[in-house]
């Protein structure tokens, strides 16, 4: 268990301690515009 978890840096997500949005739609829009596709936060 000691070496079972490997921290992977996630660009943009790990750069700020927190983010807040007024609506889920704003959050989804921000994800589409700022996060790389390989993180899996885009819409299907």
C-alpha positions in Angstrom: 0.0 0.0 0.0 2.9 2.3 0.6 3.6 2.8 -3.2 0.1 2.1 -4.5 -1.0 5.7 -5.0 0.9 7.9 -7.4 0.1 11.6 -7.6 -0.4 12.8 -11.1 -0.3 16.5 -11.8 -3.5 17.6 -13.5 -2.9 20.8 -15.4 -5.2 23.7 -14.5 -7.1 21.7 -11.8 -4.1 21.5 -9.5 -3.1 25.2 -10.1 -5.6 26.7 -7.7 -6.7 25.6 -4.2 -10.4 25.9 -5.1 -12.8 27.4 -7.7 -16.5 28.3 -7.3 -19.2 28.8 -9.9 -22.7 30.2 -9.7 -24.2 27.4 -11.7 -23.4 24.0 -13.1 -23.6 25.4 -16.6 -20.8 27.8 -15.8 -18.7 25.0 -14.4 -19.3 22.8 -17.5 -18.4 25.7 -19.8 -15.2 26.4 -17.8 -14.2 22.7 -18.0 -14.7 22.7 -21.8 -12.7 25.8 -22.3 -9.8 25.2 -19.9 -9.3 21.5 -19.3 -7.5 19.0 -21.7 -9.7 16.3 -23.1 -7.7 13.5 -21.6 -8.9 14.4 -18.1 -12.5 13.4 -19.0 -14.4 16.5 -17.9 -15.8 17.3 -21.4 -19.4 16.6 -22.5 -20.2 13.5 -24.4 
